[in-house]
Amino acid sequence: MPKIFQDGSQVDILNKHFKQGQSLTHDEAILIKINRLAQRMQDLKKKYEEYAEFNPIRVVDEPNGRGGVHARYFFAGSGCSLEKSESVRVY
């Protein structure tokens, strides 16, 4: 099993090792879901980078109360702010 890095790299490597319909262990399934969450967070960061041109992005991860993680993105620039939230359920 490849290592997961904090920056979310090697996310695609996990999907290449498994064939459709192949049974996974519980740990492998959780690992894939966590990596998909990391990839979504990276995609959101890229999508909204233009809003953070003058100020850094703050990300707050917190449990959503349903077994998942709620990631909040705060952007501020030119007196404007934007919040983008995403929830991913991890079983």
C-alpha positions in Angstrom: 0.0 0.0 0.0 1.5 3.4 -0.9 2.0 6.0 1.7 -0.3 9.0 1.9 1.5 12.4 2.0 0.0 15.4 3.8 -0.2 17.3 0.5 -2.5 14.6 -1.0 0.1 13.3 -3.5 -0.1 9.7 -4.7 -3.9 9.8 -4.5 -4.3 8.3 -8.0 -1.8 5.4 -7.2 -4.4 3.9 -4.9 -7.1 3.7 -7.6 -4.6 2.1 -10.1 -3.9 -0.8 -7.8 -7.6 -2.0 -7.5 -9.8 -3.4 -10.2 -13.5 -2.8 -10.4 -15.4 -5.4 -8.4 -12.4 -6.4 -6.4 -13.1 -6.8 -2.7 -11.2 -4.5 -0.3 -10.4 -4.7 3.3 -12.0 -2.2 5.6 -8.7 -0.3 6.0 -8.2 -0.1 2.3 -11.7 1.3 1.7 -11.2 3.9 4.4 -7.8 4.8 2.9 -9.3 5.3 -0.5 -12.1 7.5 0.9 -9.6 9.7 2.8 -7.6 10.1 -0.3 -10.6 11.1 -2.4 -11.4 13.7 0.3 -7.9 15.0 0.0 -8.2 15.2 -3.8 -11.5 17.1 -3.5 -10.0 19.6 -1.1 -7.1 20.2 -3.6 -9.6 20.6 -6.5 -11.6 23.2 -4.4 -8.4 25.0 -3.5 -7.4 25.3 -7.2 -10.9 26.3 -8.2 -11.1 29.2 -5.8 -7.5 30.3 -5.8 -8.3 33.5 -7.6 -10.3 34.6 -4.5 -7.3 34.3 -2.3 -5.0 36.3 -4.4 -4.2 38.8 -1.6 -4.8 36.7 1.5 -4.0 33.1 2.5 -6.6 30.4 2.5 -7.7 29.0 5.9 -9.1 25.5 6.0 -10.9 24.2 9.0 -11.7 20.4 9.2 -14.3 19.3 11.7 -16.5 16.3 12.2 -19.9 16.8 10.7 -21.7 14.6 13.3 -22.6 11.9 10.7 -19.2 10.1 10.5 -17.7 12.5 7.9 -15.5 15.5 7.7 -16.6 19.0 6.9 -14.0 21.1 5.2 -14.5 24.9 5.2 -12.6 27.2 2.9 -12.4 30.9 3.7 -11.2 33.4 1.1 -10.7 37.1 1.5 -9.5 39.7 -0.9 -10.4 43.2 -1.9 -12.9 43.4 1.0 -14.7 40.2 -0.1 -15.0 36.9 1.5 -16.3 33.5 0.3 -16.9 30.3 2.1 -17.0 27.0 0.3 -18.0 23.9 2.3 -17.9 20.2 1.4 -18.8 17.1 3.3 -17.5 13.6 2.5 -18.8 10.7 4.4 -16.3 8.1 5.7 -17.7 4.8 6.8 
